[in-house]
Amino acid sequence: MEKQYSGFSGYLFLFLELAILVAAVLGFFSGWIIPAVVLVVLFIFLAIGFTVVDPNQSCVMVLFGAYKGTIKSNGFYWVNPFFVRKKISLRARNFDSETIKVNDKLGNPIMIGLVLVWKVQDTFKAAFGVDEFEHFVVVQSEAALRKLAGIYPYDNIEDEKAKLTLRESTEEVNDQLEAEIKERLDMAGIQVIEARINHIAYAQEIAQAMLKRQQATAIVAARFKIVEGAVSMVEMALDELSKKKIVELDEEKKATMVSNLMVVLCGDKDATPVVNTGTLY
């Protein structure tokens, strides 16, 4: 459990050190060699206790294996010279992971990466809860990303019932990723400020095939809309011709007209008109 430690003012002990140094010099000049040597040893011993804590930095104090506390307030301090001091930065840090290859829910290989903003919140856990907390952050973040990628499909082309996908459900997936990383890093005293996926794509070996599949799906969807619209237009045309009695069409003529209109409306290329100067037949 983290606890605060308040060191003594470094400026006060700096003044004391100057006084000891002056006394030691006077002792050497006066012939008091032994007291002067003792003062020099005391001067060196006390000098070991000086420590500086910068803004957004902390200093963990350990005495013979026992945790004594953490100084989080920036300033110039003097502490017990026997303390082992470990500096830990409290600044926010940015981790941009390398793109890794994983399998999504359907087993498709994908390339995915994340960006994580984090900082140390509990210095006791960071110093003694795990070994090398910076490396711990990297490994656990990538492990959380791999787990998340296996829960959802990349998209819903193969699984149309999938409500959440890695490619489209950005907010929901990022929220779950952040929660998963927070749970893993809590034991290291790490505060997760933000976590989100910053790169996602199919792996190179299937990228071309998946691109063609997406294009085919888009073409089919577009064709469906075109046919749906064309049928409505043909129906409207036949109704208007019938209501206004512009021309009387039997079933065979209607079929011919429907066929011609569907070709014109659904064709990939512009239709080339043919002028008939004779009868319809």
PyMOL commands that set and color helices and strands:
alter all, ss='L'
color gray80, all
select helices_A, chain A and resi 10-30+33-47+123-128+133-149+170-188+204-244+251-266
alter helices_A, ss='H'
color red, helices_A
select strands_A, chain A and resi 8-9+50-53+57-63+66-71+75-78+84-89+93-96+100-103+109-120+190-202
alter strands_A, ss='S'
color yellow, strands_A
deselect
rebuild
show_as cartoon
